[in-house]
Amino acid sequence: MNSSNHPGKDVFARSGTNVSEVKRRNEQSGLSYNQVKEMMARKQNQK
């Protein structure tokens, strides 16, 4: 399932999920939940 083994080719999980598409969309979606939490914690510690 590792997309690095298949450059330029879509990789699918056993469930039928297009893993390559999920990764592409995640890269375009902005900050993750954990990244936002981390930023908020840093901001709170600066006060």
PDB file with one MODEL, atoms N, CA, C and O in Angstrom:
MODEL        1
ATOM      1  N   MET A   1       0.815  -1.202   0.000  1.00  0.00           N
ATOM      2  CA  MET A   1       0.000   0.000   0.000  1.00  0.00           C
ATOM      3  C   MET A   1       0.852   1.257   0.000  1.00  0.00           C
ATOM      4  O   MET A   1       0.294   2.351  -0.084  1.00  0.00           O
ATOM      5  N   ASN A   2       2.133   1.165   0.087  1.00  0.00           N
ATOM      6  CA  ASN A   2       3.028   2.305   0.103  1.00  0.00           C
ATOM      7  C   ASN A   2       3.091   2.942  -1.283  1.00  0.00           C
ATOM      8  O   ASN A   2       3.516   2.297  -2.241  1.00  0.00           O
ATOM      9  N   SER A   3       2.668   4.213  -1.396  1.00  0.00           N
ATOM     10  CA  SER A   3       2.605   4.858  -2.697  1.00  0.00           C
ATOM     11  C   SER A   3       3.986   5.146  -3.275  1.00  0.00           C
ATOM     12  O   SER A   3       4.102   5.379  -4.478  1.00  0.00           O
ATOM     13  N   SER A   4       5.041   5.139  -2.451  1.00  0.00           N
ATOM     14  CA  SER A   4       6.377   5.374  -2.974  1.00  0.00           C
ATOM     15  C   SER A   4       6.838   4.206  -3.843  1.00  0.00           C
ATOM     16  O   SER A   4       7.744   4.359  -4.663  1.00  0.00           O
ATOM     17  N   ASN A   5       6.219   3.043  -3.664  1.00  0.00           N
ATOM     18  CA  ASN A   5       6.548   1.886  -4.489  1.00  0.00           C
ATOM     19  C   ASN A   5       5.901   1.962  -5.863  1.00  0.00           C
ATOM     20  O   ASN A   5       6.267   1.209  -6.766  1.00  0.00           O
ATOM     21  N   HIS A   6       4.936   2.869  -6.027  1.00  0.00           N
ATOM     22  CA  HIS A   6       4.196   3.001  -7.272  1.00  0.00           C
ATOM     23  C   HIS A   6       4.128   4.466  -7.686  1.00  0.00           C
ATOM     24  O   HIS A   6       3.050   5.058  -7.641  1.00  0.00           O
ATOM     25  N   PRO A   7       5.236   5.064  -8.086  1.00  0.00           N
ATOM     26  CA  PRO A   7       5.217   6.493  -8.431  1.00  0.00           C
ATOM     27  C   PRO A   7       4.294   6.770  -9.611  1.00  0.00           C
ATOM     28  O   PRO A   7       4.332   6.072 -10.624  1.00  0.00           O
ATOM     29  N   GLY A   8       3.462   7.802  -9.462  1.00  0.00           N
ATOM     30  CA  GLY A   8       2.564   8.206 -10.527  1.00  0.00           C
ATOM     31  C   GLY A   8       1.374   7.282 -10.724  1.00  0.00           C
ATOM     32  O   GLY A   8       0.599   7.482 -11.660  1.00  0.00           O
ATOM     33  N   LYS A   9       1.205   6.290  -9.883  1.00  0.00           N
ATOM     34  CA  LYS A   9       0.118   5.334 -10.026  1.00  0.00           C
ATOM     35  C   LYS A   9      -0.729   5.365  -8.758  1.00  0.00           C
ATOM     36  O   LYS A   9      -0.191   5.401  -7.651  1.00  0.00           O
ATOM     37  N   ASP A  10      -2.047   5.353  -8.915  1.00  0.00           N
ATOM     38  CA  ASP A  10      -2.923   5.344  -7.748  1.00  0.00           C
ATOM     39  C   ASP A  10      -2.796   4.028  -6.993  1.00  0.00           C
ATOM     40  O   ASP A  10      -2.672   2.955  -7.585  1.00  0.00           O
ATOM     41  N   VAL A  11      -2.832   4.143  -5.661  1.00  0.00           N
ATOM     42  CA  VAL A  11      -2.713   2.980  -4.789  1.00  0.00           C
ATOM     43  C   VAL A  11      -4.036   2.828  -4.045  1.00  0.00           C
ATOM     44  O   VAL A  11      -4.571   3.800  -3.511  1.00  0.00           O
ATOM     45  N   PHE A  12      -4.556   1.610  -4.014  1.00  0.00           N
ATOM     46  CA  PHE A  12      -5.828   1.352  -3.357  1.00  0.00           C
ATOM     47  C   PHE A  12      -5.649   0.421  -2.167  1.00  0.00           C
ATOM     48  O   PHE A  12      -4.871  -0.531  -2.218  1.00  0.00           O
ATOM     49  N   ALA A  13      -6.388   0.712  -1.086  1.00  0.00           N
ATOM     50  CA  ALA A  13      -6.400  -0.155   0.081  1.00  0.00           C
ATOM     51  C   ALA A  13      -7.335  -1.334  -0.198  1.00  0.00           C
ATOM     52  O   ALA A  13      -8.098  -1.310  -1.164  1.00  0.00           O
ATOM     53  N   ARG A  14      -7.275  -2.341   0.631  1.00  0.00           N
ATOM     54  CA  ARG A  14      -8.167  -3.498   0.468  1.00  0.00           C
ATOM     55  C   ARG A  14      -9.634  -3.089   0.474  1.00  0.00           C
ATOM     56  O   ARG A  14     -10.466  -3.722  -0.174  1.00  0.00           O
ATOM     57  N   SER A  15      -9.944  -2.025   1.213  1.00  0.00           N
ATOM     58  CA  SER A  15     -11.332  -1.562   1.310  1.00  0.00           C
ATOM     59  C   SER A  15     -11.803  -0.857   0.047  1.00  0.00           C
ATOM     60  O   SER A  15     -12.990  -0.564  -0.102  1.00  0.00           O
ATOM     61  N   GLY A  16     -10.862  -0.583  -0.872  1.00  0.00           N
ATOM     62  CA  GLY A  16     -11.218   0.119  -2.108  1.00  0.00           C
ATOM     63  C   GLY A  16     -10.913   1.601  -2.064  1.00  0.00           C
ATOM     64  O   GLY A  16     -11.134   2.303  -3.050  1.00  0.00           O
ATOM     65  N   THR A  17     -10.411   2.092  -0.948  1.00  0.00           N
ATOM     66  CA  THR A  17     -10.073   3.507  -0.806  1.00  0.00           C
ATOM     67  C   THR A  17      -8.860   3.840  -1.662  1.00  0.00           C
ATOM     68  O   THR A  17      -7.859   3.124  -1.641  1.00  0.00           O
ATOM     69  N   ASN A  18      -8.954   4.926  -2.411  1.00  0.00           N
ATOM     70  CA  ASN A  18      -7.832   5.395  -3.215  1.00  0.00           C
ATOM     71  C   ASN A  18      -6.894   6.166  -2.283  1.00  0.00           C
ATOM     72  O   ASN A  18      -7.109   7.347  -2.011  1.00  0.00           O
ATOM     73  N   VAL A  19      -5.868   5.496  -1.806  1.00  0.00           N
ATOM     74  CA  VAL A  19      -4.940   6.075  -0.832  1.00  0.00           C
ATOM     75  C   VAL A  19      -4.206   7.275  -1.423  1.00  0.00           C
ATOM     76  O   VAL A  19      -3.983   8.268  -0.731  1.00  0.00           O
ATOM     77  N   SER A  20      -3.836   7.189  -2.677  1.00  0.00           N
ATOM     78  CA  SER A  20      -3.119   8.294  -3.326  1.00  0.00           C
ATOM     79  C   SER A  20      -3.983   9.553  -3.353  1.00  0.00           C
ATOM     80  O   SER A  20      -3.482  10.650  -3.110  1.00  0.00           O
ATOM     81  N   GLU A  21      -5.260   9.408  -3.643  1.00  0.00           N
ATOM     82  CA  GLU A  21      -6.166  10.554  -3.676  1.00  0.00           C
ATOM     83  C   GLU A  21      -6.360  11.142  -2.285  1.00  0.00           C
ATOM     84  O   GLU A  21      -6.406  12.363  -2.133  1.00  0.00           O
ATOM     85  N   VAL A  22      -6.472  10.298  -1.275  1.00  0.00           N
ATOM     86  CA  VAL A  22      -6.613  10.775   0.103  1.00  0.00           C
ATOM     87  C   VAL A  22      -5.397  11.601   0.494  1.00  0.00           C
ATOM     88  O   VAL A  22      -5.536  12.666   1.095  1.00  0.00           O
ATOM     89  N   LYS A  23      -4.198  11.116   0.155  1.00  0.00           N
ATOM     90  CA  LYS A  23      -2.975  11.856   0.472  1.00  0.00           C
ATOM     91  C   LYS A  23      -2.925  13.188  -0.257  1.00  0.00           C
ATOM     92  O   LYS A  23      -2.522  14.195   0.325  1.00  0.00           O
ATOM     93  N   ARG A  24      -3.328  13.207  -1.524  1.00  0.00           N
ATOM     94  CA  ARG A  24      -3.351  14.466  -2.286  1.00  0.00           C
ATOM     95  C   ARG A  24      -4.303  15.467  -1.653  1.00  0.00           C
ATOM     96  O   ARG A  24      -3.971  16.644  -1.513  1.00  0.00           O
ATOM     97  N   ARG A  25      -5.474  15.005  -1.275  1.00  0.00           N
ATOM     98  CA  ARG A  25      -6.462  15.918  -0.672  1.00  0.00           C
ATOM     99  C   ARG A  25      -6.012  16.408   0.700  1.00  0.00           C
ATOM    100  O   ARG A  25      -6.253  17.564   1.051  1.00  0.00           O
ATOM    101  N   ASN A  26      -5.363  15.548   1.477  1.00  0.00           N
ATOM    102  CA  ASN A  26      -4.858  15.954   2.789  1.00  0.00           C
ATOM    103  C   ASN A  26      -3.813  17.057   2.654  1.00  0.00           C
ATOM    104  O   ASN A  26      -3.782  17.986   3.461  1.00  0.00           O
ATOM    105  N   GLU A  27      -2.962  16.956   1.641  1.00  0.00           N
ATOM    106  CA  GLU A  27      -1.935  17.982   1.430  1.00  0.00           C
ATOM    107  C   GLU A  27      -2.553  19.329   1.113  1.00  0.00           C
ATOM    108  O   GLU A  27      -1.965  20.365   1.426  1.00  0.00           O
ATOM    109  N   GLN A  28      -3.719  19.338   0.502  1.00  0.00           N
ATOM    110  CA  GLN A  28      -4.366  20.581   0.092  1.00  0.00           C
ATOM    111  C   GLN A  28      -5.321  21.133   1.142  1.00  0.00           C
ATOM    112  O   GLN A  28      -5.840  22.237   0.980  1.00  0.00           O
ATOM    113  N   SER A  29      -5.562  20.386   2.215  1.00  0.00           N
ATOM    114  CA  SER A  29      -6.635  20.748   3.143  1.00  0.00           C
ATOM    115  C   SER A  29      -6.247  21.770   4.198  1.00  0.00           C
ATOM    116  O   SER A  29      -7.125  22.279   4.895  1.00  0.00           O
ATOM    117  N   GLY A  30      -4.982  22.086   4.341  1.00  0.00           N
ATOM    118  CA  GLY A  30      -4.577  23.038   5.368  1.00  0.00           C
ATOM    119  C   GLY A  30      -4.093  22.327   6.615  1.00  0.00           C
ATOM    120  O   GLY A  30      -3.580  21.210   6.548  1.00  0.00           O
ATOM    121  N   LEU A  31      -4.258  22.982   7.752  1.00  0.00           N
ATOM    122  CA  LEU A  31      -3.744  22.449   9.011  1.00  0.00           C
ATOM    123  C   LEU A  31      -4.585  21.278   9.513  1.00  0.00           C
ATOM    124  O   LEU A  31      -5.803  21.250   9.337  1.00  0.00           O
ATOM    125  N   SER A  32      -3.922  20.328  10.131  1.00  0.00           N
ATOM    126  CA  SER A  32      -4.631  19.214  10.757  1.00  0.00           C
ATOM    127  C   SER A  32      -5.098  19.641  12.149  1.00  0.00           C
ATOM    128  O   SER A  32      -4.686  20.678  12.668  1.00  0.00           O
ATOM    129  N   TYR A  33      -5.945  18.838  12.725  1.00  0.00           N
ATOM    130  CA  TYR A  33      -6.448  19.089  14.077  1.00  0.00           C
ATOM    131  C   TYR A  33      -5.297  19.190  15.067  1.00  0.00           C
ATOM    132  O   TYR A  33      -5.264  20.100  15.896  1.00  0.00           O
ATOM    133  N   ASN A  34      -4.349  18.253  14.982  1.00  0.00           N
ATOM    134  CA  ASN A  34      -3.209  18.268  15.906  1.00  0.00           C
ATOM    135  C   ASN A  34      -2.313  19.479  15.682  1.00  0.00           C
ATOM    136  O   ASN A  34      -1.761  20.013  16.644  1.00  0.00           O
ATOM    137  N   GLN A  35      -2.154  19.925  14.450  1.00  0.00           N
ATOM    138  CA  GLN A  35      -1.347  21.116  14.183  1.00  0.00           C
ATOM    139  C   GLN A  35      -1.996  22.351  14.798  1.00  0.00           C
ATOM    140  O   GLN A  35      -1.302  23.208  15.345  1.00  0.00           O
ATOM    141  N   VAL A  36      -3.303  22.449  14.713  1.00  0.00           N
ATOM    142  CA  VAL A  36      -4.022  23.585  15.308  1.00  0.00           C
ATOM    143  C   VAL A  36      -3.872  23.558  16.827  1.00  0.00           C
ATOM    144  O   VAL A  36      -3.614  24.591  17.445  1.00  0.00           O
ATOM    145  N   LYS A  37      -4.031  22.383  17.426  1.00  0.00           N
ATOM    146  CA  LYS A  37      -3.862  22.265  18.884  1.00  0.00           C
ATOM    147  C   LYS A  37      -2.462  22.694  19.295  1.00  0.00           C
ATOM    148  O   LYS A  37      -2.293  23.399  20.290  1.00  0.00           O
ATOM    149  N   GLU A  38      -1.464  22.274  18.537  1.00  0.00           N
ATOM    150  CA  GLU A  38      -0.083  22.629  18.854  1.00  0.00           C
ATOM    151  C   GLU A  38       0.129  24.138  18.759  1.00  0.00           C
ATOM    152  O   GLU A  38       0.774  24.731  19.624  1.00  0.00           O
ATOM    153  N   MET A  39      -0.405  24.754  17.723  1.00  0.00           N
ATOM    154  CA  MET A  39      -0.270  26.208  17.564  1.00  0.00           C
ATOM    155  C   MET A  39      -0.938  26.949  18.719  1.00  0.00           C
ATOM    156  O   MET A  39      -0.392  27.921  19.241  1.00  0.00           O
ATOM    157  N   MET A  40      -2.119  26.484  19.113  1.00  0.00           N
ATOM    158  CA  MET A  40      -2.841  27.136  20.209  1.00  0.00           C
ATOM    159  C   MET A  40      -2.071  26.982  21.521  1.00  0.00           C
ATOM    160  O   MET A  40      -2.025  27.915  22.324  1.00  0.00           O
ATOM    161  N   ALA A  41      -1.479  25.835  21.741  1.00  0.00           N
ATOM    162  CA  ALA A  41      -0.705  25.612  22.964  1.00  0.00           C
ATOM    163  C   ALA A  41       0.513  26.530  22.994  1.00  0.00           C
ATOM    164  O   ALA A  41       0.834  27.109  24.032  1.00  0.00           O
ATOM    165  N   ARG A  42       1.181  26.659  21.865  1.00  0.00           N
ATOM    166  CA  ARG A  42       2.355  27.556  21.805  1.00  0.00           C
ATOM    167  C   ARG A  42       1.958  28.995  22.075  1.00  0.00           C
ATOM    168  O   ARG A  42       2.645  29.713  22.801  1.00  0.00           O
ATOM    169  N   LYS A  43       0.835  29.417  21.481  1.00  0.00           N
ATOM    170  CA  LYS A  43       0.360  30.790  21.665  1.00  0.00           C
ATOM    171  C   LYS A  43       0.016  31.032  23.127  1.00  0.00           C
ATOM    172  O   LYS A  43       0.326  32.090  23.674  1.00  0.00           O
ATOM    173  N   GLN A  44      -0.629  30.044  23.765  1.00  0.00           N
ATOM    174  CA  GLN A  44      -1.003  30.168  25.170  1.00  0.00           C
ATOM    175  C   GLN A  44       0.233  30.260  26.051  1.00  0.00           C
ATOM    176  O   GLN A  44       0.222  30.992  27.041  1.00  0.00           O
ATOM    177  N   ASN A  45       1.292  29.544  25.723  1.00  0.00           N
ATOM    178  CA  ASN A  45       2.517  29.568  26.529  1.00  0.00           C
ATOM    179  C   ASN A  45       3.296  30.861  26.367  1.00  0.00           C
ATOM    180  O   ASN A  45       4.124  31.190  27.217  1.00  0.00           O
ATOM    181  N   GLN A  46       3.049  31.594  25.301  1.00  0.00           N
ATOM    182  CA  GLN A  46       3.755  32.858  25.074  1.00  0.00           C
ATOM    183  C   GLN A  46       3.211  33.975  25.948  1.00  0.00           C
ATOM    184  O   GLN A  46       3.894  34.979  26.152  1.00  0.00           O
ATOM    185  N   LYS A  47       2.011  33.828  26.464  1.00  0.00           N
ATOM    186  CA  LYS A  47       1.392  34.884  27.269  1.00  0.00           C
ATOM    187  C   LYS A  47       1.968  34.955  28.639  1.00  0.00           C
ATOM    188  O   LYS A  47       1.553  35.793  29.441  1.00  0.00           O
TER     189      LYS A  47
ENDMDL
END
